[in-house]
Amino acid sequence: MKLATLCYIVDEKQNATLMLHRVKKDNDYHRGKWNGLGGKFEPGESPEECAIREIKEECGLTTKNLILKGFITFPLFDGKEDWYVFLFTTTEFEGDLIISKEGDLAWIPNDKLLEINLWPGDKYFIPWLFEEKFFSAKFTYKNGEFIDYEVHFY
């Protein structure tokens, strides 16, 4: 079982979201895809601590005001383990972007988010991040192919 976070940093002035194009690591399971920022928990971290640390490591920005928008279960996502992912958004951040070791960072206009090369399931949940409700979902993939999903809104 893997615990992880995904955070979507939204610049309200640009009406854009910071995304990471995973193109720098050869053996990256997400290679070629665009993702939010985030990653695996370190021992003893809360979801918020993990998200804040990952944001700083991957893009150089700092934030304290995260909004928990949802939780997703990915059964055997990588073919080996179940992944449990806490999803956050934030509109409050500071600092300067760095050159990320993970990939290329870009501000993607919010109305273009579903047009970039995302995991297929992301096209379902990204719009939910901009809604005023919490979601809990399960997205099933097999051998990297999207199978289906189920969701509950609160």
C-alpha positions in Angstrom: 0.0 0.0 0.0 1.3 3.4 -1.0 0.1 6.7 0.5 0.5 9.8 -1.6 -0.7 13.3 -2.3 -1.5 15.3 -5.4 -1.8 19.1 -5.2 -3.1 21.4 -7.9 -1.8 25.0 -7.4 -4.2 27.4 -9.0 -3.2 31.0 -10.0 -6.5 32.8 -9.9 -5.1 35.9 -11.8 -4.0 33.7 -14.7 -6.9 31.3 -14.4 -4.3 28.6 -14.7 -3.1 25.5 -12.8 0.6 24.5 -12.3 1.2 21.1 -13.9 4.2 18.9 -14.1 5.0 17.2 -17.4 6.8 14.0 -16.4 9.6 13.8 -19.0 12.9 13.7 -17.1 13.2 10.2 -15.6 13.6 7.2 -17.9 11.9 4.7 -15.6 9.0 7.0 -14.5 5.7 5.1 -14.5 4.1 8.5 -15.3 6.5 9.3 -18.2 5.0 11.6 -20.8 1.9 12.4 -18.6 1.0 15.7 -17.0 0.3 15.5 -13.3 -0.3 17.7 -10.3 2.5 18.0 -7.8 2.9 15.5 -5.1 4.3 12.1 -4.1 4.7 9.5 -1.5 4.5 10.1 2.2 7.6 10.0 4.3 7.4 8.2 7.7 5.3 10.1 10.2 3.9 12.7 7.8 0.4 13.9 7.6 -1.2 14.4 4.2 -0.8 18.1 4.5 2.9 17.9 5.5 3.5 15.5 2.6 1.8 17.9 0.1 3.6 21.0 1.4 7.0 19.2 1.2 6.4 17.8 -2.2 5.3 21.2 -3.6 8.5 22.7 -2.3 10.7 19.9 -3.6 9.0 19.7 -7.1 8.4 23.4 -7.9 10.1 25.6 -5.2 6.8 27.3 -4.1 5.6 27.3 -0.5 2.1 27.2 0.7 0.3 26.7 4.0 -3.3 26.9 2.9 -4.3 23.7 1.3 -7.9 22.6 0.7 -8.6 18.9 0.8 -10.8 18.2 -2.1 -10.9 14.5 -2.4 -9.4 11.0 -1.8 -8.8 8.5 -4.5 -8.1 4.8 -4.3 -6.1 3.3 -7.2 -6.2 -0.5 -6.8 -2.9 -2.1 -8.0 -2.2 1.1 -10.0 1.3 0.2 -10.8 0.5 -3.5 -11.0 2.1 -4.0 -7.6 0.3 -2.1 -4.9 -2.8 -0.1 -4.1 -2.3 3.6 -4.0 -4.3 5.9 -1.7 -4.1 9.5 -2.8 -5.2 12.7 -1.0 -6.0 15.5 -3.4 -5.5 19.2 -2.5 -5.9 22.5 -4.2 -4.4 25.8 -3.2 -4.6 29.4 -4.5 -2.2 30.8 -1.9 1.5 30.3 -2.7 4.7 32.3 -2.8 8.2 31.9 -4.1 9.8 31.3 -7.5 9.5 28.2 -9.7 12.6 26.1 -9.8 13.8 23.7 -12.5 12.2 20.5 -11.4 14.0 17.1 -11.3 10.7 15.4 -12.1 9.8 17.1 -15.3 8.8 20.4 -16.9 6.6 22.8 -15.0 3.9 24.9 -16.8 0.9 27.0 -16.0 -1.9 25.4 -18.0 -5.0 27.5 -18.5 -7.9 25.9 -16.6 -10.0 25.6 -19.7 -7.2 23.6 -21.4 -6.4 21.2 -18.5 -8.4 18.3 -20.1 -6.6 18.8 -23.4 -3.1 17.8 -22.2 -1.7 14.3 -22.0 -3.3 13.2 -18.7 -4.0 9.7 -17.3 -7.5 9.0 -18.5 -9.0 9.0 -15.1 -7.7 12.5 -14.4 -10.1 13.8 -17.0 -12.9 12.8 -14.6 -11.6 14.1 -11.3 -9.8 17.3 -12.3 -13.2 19.1 -12.9 -14.3 18.0 -9.4 -11.3 19.9 -7.9 -13.1 23.1 -8.9 -16.4 22.2 -7.3 -17.6 23.0 -3.8 -17.8 19.5 -2.6 -15.6 16.7 -1.4 -15.2 13.4 -3.3 -14.1 9.9 -2.5 -13.4 7.8 -5.6 -11.9 4.6 -6.9 -10.2 4.5 -10.3 -9.2 1.2 -11.7 -6.4 0.6 -14.2 -5.0 -2.6 -15.5 -1.6 -2.7 -17.2 -1.7 1.1 -17.5 -5.1 1.1 -19.2 -8.1 2.8 -17.6 -10.9 0.4 -16.8 -13.6 2.3 -14.8 -14.3 4.5 -11.7 -16.8 5.0 -9.0 -17.3 8.2 -6.9 -19.2 9.5 -3.9 -19.7 13.2 -3.4 -20.1 14.8 0.1 
